[in-house]
Amino acid sequence: MLSLEDVSTPVHKQTSLSEDNNPIYQDIARFRAILFDSMLKPHDMTMSQGWVMVHLVRENGLRQSELAERLEVATVTTSKLIDRLEARGYVERRADPEDRRSNRIYATPQAKSLVKIMTRTIFEVDEIANEGISEAELETTLKVLRKMRNNLRRGLSKR
């Protein structure tokens, strides 16, 4: 059985990306999501619902399973998001002509206009988040974060 000492002492010393046991990535993602959701509240839209529409505006007519894969969420979760968006007229399901068991999802013109608003909102959130940070710092940060993301994906694929 592992003791607290075993867990809290790293095998080798390296820079931690946490502050006071608070992972900075989760804070950044959480704060961005909260800010984004609050800015989209007048449009009754959440970030999760918005990502569904963004994917469909980029490539309309995806199967639910393809959409779930791109969003990296369970098919059931995607189905619930689609239900909500469909009820509000942002997307529509159509039977897949190649496979009657599955549906293809299409963004409506209403969704396309809301995606434009979301895009502007993303730029506003970026402006707030990046205040006081130089272009060079941002480029370096993105380069490092992409490497970390790729490292973590590789780590996941090995499990």
C-alpha positions in Angstrom: 0.0 0.0 0.0 1.3 3.5 -0.9 1.8 6.0 1.9 1.2 9.7 1.5 5.0 10.1 1.5 5.3 7.8 -1.5 2.7 9.7 -3.4 3.9 13.2 -2.6 7.6 12.6 -3.4 8.3 12.5 -7.1 10.7 9.9 -8.5 12.9 12.7 -9.9 12.6 16.5 -9.3 11.0 18.5 -12.0 9.0 21.6 -12.3 5.4 21.2 -11.3 2.6 22.7 -13.3 0.5 23.1 -10.2 0.3 25.9 -7.7 -0.6 25.0 -4.1 -1.9 21.6 -5.4 -4.1 23.5 -7.9 -3.4 22.3 -11.4 -3.0 25.5 -13.5 -4.4 23.8 -16.7 -7.7 22.9 -15.0 -8.0 26.4 -13.7 -7.4 28.0 -17.1 -9.8 25.6 -18.8 -12.4 26.1 -16.1 -12.1 29.9 -16.1 -12.3 30.1 -19.9 -15.4 27.9 -19.9 -17.1 29.9 -17.3 -16.3 33.2 -19.0 -17.3 31.8 -22.4 -20.6 30.4 -21.1 -21.4 33.7 -19.3 -20.7 35.6 -22.6 -23.0 33.2 -24.5 -25.7 33.2 -21.9 -27.8 35.8 -23.8 -27.9 33.3 -26.7 -28.8 30.4 -24.3 -25.8 28.4 -25.5 -23.1 26.5 -23.7 -19.6 25.7 -24.9 -20.4 22.0 -25.3 -23.4 22.8 -27.5 -21.4 25.3 -29.4 -18.7 22.7 -30.2 -21.3 20.4 -31.8 -22.4 23.3 -34.0 -18.8 24.3 -34.9 -18.0 20.8 -36.1 -21.2 20.7 -38.1 -20.6 24.1 -39.7 -17.1 22.8 -40.7 -18.4 19.5 -42.0 -22.2 19.2 -42.2 -23.9 15.8 -42.2 -21.7 13.9 -39.8 -23.0 10.8 -38.2 -23.7 11.0 -34.5 -20.8 8.5 -33.8 -18.4 10.6 -35.9 -19.4 13.7 -34.0 -18.9 11.9 -30.6 -15.5 10.8 -31.7 -14.5 14.3 -32.8 -15.8 15.8 -29.5 -14.1 13.0 -27.6 -17.2 12.3 -25.6 -19.6 9.3 -25.3 -22.2 8.8 -28.0 -25.0 9.2 -25.3 -23.6 12.6 -24.3 -23.5 13.7 -28.0 -27.1 12.4 -28.4 -28.3 14.6 -25.5 -26.5 17.6 -26.9 -28.1 17.0 -30.3 -31.5 16.6 -28.7 -31.2 20.0 -27.1 -29.9 21.7 -30.2 -32.6 20.0 -32.4 -35.4 21.2 -30.1 -34.2 24.8 -30.5 -33.8 24.5 -34.3 -30.0 24.6 -34.5 -29.6 21.1 -36.0 -31.6 18.4 -37.6 -31.3 14.7 -37.8 -31.7 13.0 -41.1 -31.7 9.2 -41.8 -28.3 8.1 -43.2 -29.1 6.9 -46.8 -26.2 4.4 -46.5 -27.2 3.0 -43.1 -30.8 3.2 -41.9 -29.6 2.5 -38.3 -27.8 5.8 -38.0 -28.5 9.5 -38.4 -26.6 12.3 -40.0 -26.7 15.6 -38.3 -27.0 18.9 -40.2 -26.5 22.5 -38.9 -29.3 24.8 -39.8 -28.8 28.4 -41.1 -29.7 29.5 -37.5 -26.7 27.5 -36.2 -24.4 29.0 -38.7 -25.2 32.6 -37.6 -24.7 31.6 -34.0 -21.3 30.0 -34.8 -20.2 33.5 -36.1 -21.2 35.0 -32.7 -19.3 32.2 -30.9 -16.2 32.8 -33.0 -16.2 36.5 -32.0 -16.7 35.4 -28.4 -13.7 33.1 -28.6 -11.6 36.1 -29.8 -12.9 38.2 -26.9 -12.1 35.4 -24.3 -8.6 35.1 -25.9 -8.1 38.9 -25.7 -8.9 38.8 -22.0 -6.8 35.7 -21.3 -3.8 37.0 -23.3 -3.7 40.5 -21.8 -0.1 41.5 -21.1 1.4 38.5 -22.9 3.6 39.1 -25.9 3.1 37.3 -29.3 6.5 35.6 -28.7 5.4 34.3 -25.3 2.1 33.1 -26.7 3.8 31.3 -29.6 6.2 29.5 -27.2 3.4 28.6 -24.8 1.3 27.1 -27.7 4.3 25.1 -28.9 5.0 23.7 -25.4 1.3 23.0 -24.8 1.0 21.1 -28.1 3.9 18.9 -27.2 2.4 18.2 -23.8 -1.0 17.3 -25.4 0.8 15.0 -27.8 2.8 13.4 -25.0 -0.4 12.8 -23.0 -2.3 11.4 -26.0 0.6 9.0 -26.6 0.5 8.1 -22.9 -3.2 7.3 -23.1 -2.7 5.2 -26.2 -0.3 3.0 -24.4 -2.8 2.2 -21.6 
